[in-house]
Amino acid sequence: MGLTVAVTGPTGEIGTAVVRALERDDRVERVLGMARRPFDPASRGWRKTEYRQGDVLDRAAVDDLVAGADVVVHLAFMIMGSRAEGERINLAGSRNVFEATTGRLVYTSSVAAYGYHGGNPVPLTEDVPARGSKEHYYSAQKAACERLLAETAAADEVYVLRPSIVAGPEATILLRNLPWEPVAEHIPEPLRRLLGAVPGLKPVLPDPGTRFQLVHHDDVASAVAAAVAGDGPPGAYNLAGDGDIGMGDLARAIGAYTVPIPGELVSLTAELVDLLPYIPDKLEWIHAARHPMLMDTAKARRDLGWAPRYSAAETLKTMVAAYS
Ligand SMILES: NC(=O)c1ccc[n+]([C@@H]2O[C@H](COP(=O)([O-])OP(=O)(O)OC[C@H]3O[C@@H](n4cnc5c(N)ncnc54)[C@H](OP(=O)(O)O)[C@@H]3O)[C@@H](O)[C@H]2O)c1
């Protein structure tokens, strides 16, 4: 008998790739997916997958989903939104899943769980504590979720995957939330001009020189499939494609250009974002550009047998090609 796998958030950017990988995996017999909006698995040609509408905040719905599952993959999360909404869905919802799962649990954390600390080693290994950054709701909640998991997990085996920014033809969150546009409207005009964001010209991205990693959604999916099958020991695994990119690479790929800005200005703006009232929580993402967050992925390659097919540069290319 193959595995029965329950998946929260199977319709998201990662979830779609994960279910596709599980559909192809002979070790998996049945997939049960749950998210809030209506969805028909047949619309994607999925044959092993059943879908039900449900909210991870509803403990009974979670209990019902995971009952009888050999493995639970927890992906349901709110990434771009408000701190308060995130606390509800990300913390309370994840708690329900962590407490309800008794078999094997695979949870996608994030590089953000490490927190944006100047003293972080480069690259980050899984031994570095996932401290989060309290000034960025997503980072703080990702770290809090890992703590919650350590305290509450009822599962026999827990896999915590920490992907870098996920991209690809079906994961365009980076392009849809480019850092300049939302920040620009809240920055005083003289500073905006200094940064070169002159209306009517090509989009301008601020470039603090920070490098970052990308991982293709299909490569995250292959890591999830390996964890689902128990291919390596339980534990935490960093996930990123080979190489890294900077704002310049991103700007060139989308026909924008960059204006170099000193790291101190990013820090200053980030501090302003923290201080000013009525600033949307979305702007807290500026903290992500303060320090390089480059991860060492040797452990996933060695212990999970994970071999990402796409480098950061190739992942960027596939995302931009699909978006334009
Ligand atoms: N994308 C990235 O760059 C990235 C990087 C590192 C880690 N991660 C992590 O990977 C996981 C999946 O991310 P993603 O990019 O696939 O996110 P996504 O595209 O925003 O998808 C989120 C999924 O969760 C579902 N969902 C949200 N709230 C729910 C709720 N209350 N109850 C049930 N389902 C709910 C959504 O469907 P409905 O809205 O219909 O409910 C959707 O299926 C998250 O934990 C994220 O933090 C993502």
The ligand as a MOL file (V3000), in Angstrom:
LIG
                    3D

  0  0  0     0  0            999 V3000
M  V30 BEGIN CTAB
M  V30 COUNTS 48 52 0 0 0
M  V30 BEGIN ATOM
M  V30 1 N 6.7000 31.5350 -1.9030 0
M  V30 2 C 7.8950 31.6550 -1.3310 0
M  V30 3 O 8.7750 32.3860 -1.8280 0
M  V30 4 C 8.2070 30.8780 -0.0630 0
M  V30 5 C 9.5310 30.8240 0.3630 0
M  V30 6 C 9.8280 30.0930 1.5300 0
M  V30 7 C 8.8200 29.4580 2.2220 0
M  V30 8 N 7.5190 29.5310 1.7840 0 CHG=1
M  V30 9 C 6.4860 28.8570 2.5630 0
M  V30 10 O 5.8920 27.8050 1.8300 0
M  V30 11 C 4.5100 27.6620 2.1920 0
M  V30 12 C 3.6160 27.7190 0.9580 0
M  V30 13 O 3.8550 28.9640 0.3160 0
M  V30 14 P 3.1800 29.3450 -1.0810 0
M  V30 15 O 4.1420 30.2200 -1.7860 0
M  V30 16 O 2.6500 28.1450 -1.7740 0 CHG=-1
M  V30 17 O 1.9640 30.2360 -0.5540 0
M  V30 18 P 0.6850 30.7230 -1.3710 0
M  V30 19 O 0.9340 30.6680 -2.8480 0
M  V30 20 O 0.2680 32.0170 -0.7870 0
M  V30 21 O -0.4130 29.6100 -1.0540 0
M  V30 22 C -0.9850 29.5030 0.2160 0
M  V30 23 C -1.9090 28.2940 0.2210 0
M  V30 24 O -2.4660 28.1690 1.5220 0
M  V30 25 C -3.9000 28.1880 1.4210 0
M  V30 26 N -4.3810 28.8250 2.6430 0
M  V30 27 C -4.1260 30.0830 3.0970 0
M  V30 28 N -4.7620 30.3020 4.2480 0
M  V30 29 C -5.4300 29.1590 4.5570 0
M  V30 30 C -6.2640 28.7760 5.6190 0
M  V30 31 N -6.5620 29.6250 6.6230 0
M  V30 32 N -6.7620 27.5270 5.6230 0
M  V30 33 C -6.4840 26.6580 4.6240 0
M  V30 34 N -5.7110 26.9750 3.5730 0
M  V30 35 C -5.2010 28.2160 3.5430 0
M  V30 36 C -4.1860 28.9570 0.1390 0
M  V30 37 O -5.4510 28.6900 -0.4250 0
M  V30 38 P -6.7820 29.5250 -0.0040 0
M  V30 39 O -6.3960 30.9710 0.0030 0
M  V30 40 O -7.7950 29.1450 -1.0210 0
M  V30 41 O -7.1500 29.0390 1.3640 0
M  V30 42 C -3.0950 28.3950 -0.7450 0
M  V30 43 O -3.4380 27.1040 -1.1980 0
M  V30 44 C 4.2610 28.7690 3.2410 0
M  V30 45 O 4.4400 28.2600 4.5230 0
M  V30 46 C 5.3420 29.7810 2.9280 0
M  V30 47 O 5.6350 30.5840 4.0580 0
M  V30 48 C 7.1990 30.2170 0.6450 0
M  V30 END ATOM
M  V30 BEGIN BOND
M  V30 1 1 1 2
M  V30 2 2 2 3
M  V30 3 1 2 4
M  V30 4 1 4 5
M  V30 5 2 4 48
M  V30 6 2 5 6
M  V30 7 1 6 7
M  V30 8 2 7 8
M  V30 9 1 8 9
M  V30 10 1 8 48
M  V30 11 1 9 10
M  V30 12 1 9 46
M  V30 13 1 10 11
M  V30 14 1 11 12
M  V30 15 1 11 44
M  V30 16 1 12 13
M  V30 17 1 13 14
M  V30 18 2 14 15
M  V30 19 1 14 16
M  V30 20 1 14 17
M  V30 21 1 17 18
M  V30 22 2 18 19
M  V30 23 1 18 20
M  V30 24 1 18 21
M  V30 25 1 21 22
M  V30 26 1 22 23
M  V30 27 1 23 24
M  V30 28 1 23 42
M  V30 29 1 24 25
M  V30 30 1 25 26
M  V30 31 1 25 36
M  V30 32 1 26 27
M  V30 33 1 26 35
M  V30 34 2 27 28
M  V30 35 1 28 29
M  V30 36 1 29 30
M  V30 37 2 29 35
M  V30 38 1 30 31
M  V30 39 2 30 32
M  V30 40 1 32 33
M  V30 41 2 33 34
M  V30 42 1 34 35
M  V30 43 1 36 37
M  V30 44 1 36 42
M  V30 45 1 37 38
M  V30 46 2 38 39
M  V30 47 1 38 40
M  V30 48 1 38 41
M  V30 49 1 42 43
M  V30 50 1 44 45
M  V30 51 1 44 46
M  V30 52 1 46 47
M  V30 END BOND
M  V30 END CTAB
M  END
